[in-house]
């Protein structure tokens, strides 16, 4: 029996990358599309007058669950000794339980029920992520991670477009959730293709609640680059979340195009896809990642300022392109950078999950913050100016990282 390598050196092939991206489509369609297309409509149907507050509460429910579930399942996957490998059982189990969560959501007719369903979906997505997100540092060498994670950014961007097109075929929220459950089958090819080696018993670290909880305490003195990378991701996710979470209501209440959400999403997604792979590949070629994160973040801030100053339908389309370009450059590099600053080689699942929290934790804050800004601090123009300011703060932190060029 071979021993899993903590420092992979063998490059992965086209088949591995292709099925990894297909699995990513399954994960991202199911992760992004319900909260953008299905849940807002479901909540508006249930409570038309309280839809903004109801949607905020449901979003918080989903985000809060990941605070514990992600790192917990990541830590457990690091210690999984199954004969099927460390990560594959979590990918399969996550896909099956996600499908079950969608079936639960399809049967809900109250905002409380939708909130519970969002919580269950977040937990089951954490199960899936415990396996899927960790295979890159497990199996992909550092010099190839920009390319691989650049391709992995394609479903992160285009998954929302694909999900929107799929959901256009559904007649109502219940049918949409059933489609989302079926999409989880896309993870199967990757599970069948990847070789996930069994972790020998002598290499399994015992699970300790004390050690697990200590993982939440990031010590900037011991791991400064990891701390700065987490701070950068948190700020960029917060800025992006503030600028995008309420787009469905912005189109409806400000620019008068409530039926054109998919158009905006598609334009933005194509721009992201066009830049993410190139950005990841380029970062591998030049051996530099920070400058590309900086450029992408600055472009995202520019897009938010443009929309704040001119909240029109035409500017919405223009900024969808600009934001997509900036976000594509950013996410094409950010994932690879994070894998290079992880504190512990034998706790990659836990540490990557904590890094993932820096992408999801802002969505606990965004609904309340965005609601206050829209109501009291300048409406949607104030919202987009806040998004720009936070993104610019992220561009400052990226230069504090020293171990990654």
Helices and strands as residue ranges (DSSP letters): H 14-33, I 34-38, H 39-46, H 51-78, H 88-106, H 111-132, H 135-139, H 142-167, H 173-183, G 184-187, H 188-193, G 201-203, H 209-214, H 224-244, H 247-253, H 261-286, H 290-309, H 313-339, G 345-347, H 348-360, H 362-376, H 379-397, G 398-400
